[in-house]
């Protein structure tokens, strides 16, 4: 029994895992498995490296260079040995029809199943396309290999889509993290404001309590003195009533004088309700930005000769490297100050725009009337038709903070121009006036502001 089992195992090891026959011109793969050279060539036809082992699917970096001659001779010797066929390795179990115990020699293309000759002649497969196993296997192997390239492309597309999805996910997580940081900062800012407001209100209430307490004590003192006076008068009247007629009439004048004393005024306390007002950016600034955001462009025809306007007409900066004035300025250009106007004008409604200021120097923002003179040597005022916020931005040591964002909100009908610090989300100031004509956005940079620029920001804050 042991000899028979050993012979069966020897026969099994000497067979090709592809064709199930004795190894012919065997090739040894990187993983150690062996296959017939012709079987391996058919299996690997049209495949790209790395080539998979037909047994374990281990990737092989290259095809075997030559035939394993010693293994080929050993397989030939084993095929000549007598003995039973090894269990578990007998091809008959797979190569024979289970119903008729005949070799599987046909393939039904309609039902995609293996058949023996008797199955192929049965009524169940009459009229079907029946192909011998060899040609059928070659045809389907070629067909399956034709799927490889489209599948590779689909895999590449799926990989790219996965990477894009992962990048979008990462970007979304960063946006959420930034929003959380921004929300935390804003909540801390609001808490700080509430603490200050609480201290102010609490101090006001304490002052009211102290002031009213003093007045109440003074009123109590007067009432106490008045009560004592009434008690004395009451006692004097009682004593006077007990006197004879002459004594009563002699003292009645004193009693009448005491009786004319009036009741002192009592203190009336009216508690004052504390006025709690949120800063503008918590009650309306974000609403203003989302509803009235306006996209502006700069008008190069109005720019002072020392200013440079970017091609997209969003940024103005000082001209550098030249000290000579530029001759023949444009007819509508500023000559008295380094300023430029916006193309868009407003004759009504509400409008909001943002300006990012980079660098250091003197700058101004606002609106002016369309007829406002461009060559006036005097400092302009709202009475002249210019409503502006003028400030100086100092040098920032931290280059990441070397910018300053300002919001301008024009309410034409209300006659107000408001300015907001969008970095701190706070209100700077509000200018009022009577707007009757067309108003144009106004931008100005100081003459000594080298490396200094303004940019009209389009996106919402």
Order of alpha helices (4+ residues) and beta strands (2+ residues): alpha-beta-beta-alpha-beta-beta-alpha-alpha-beta-beta-alpha-beta-alpha-alpha-alpha-beta-beta-beta-beta-beta-beta-beta-beta-beta-beta-beta
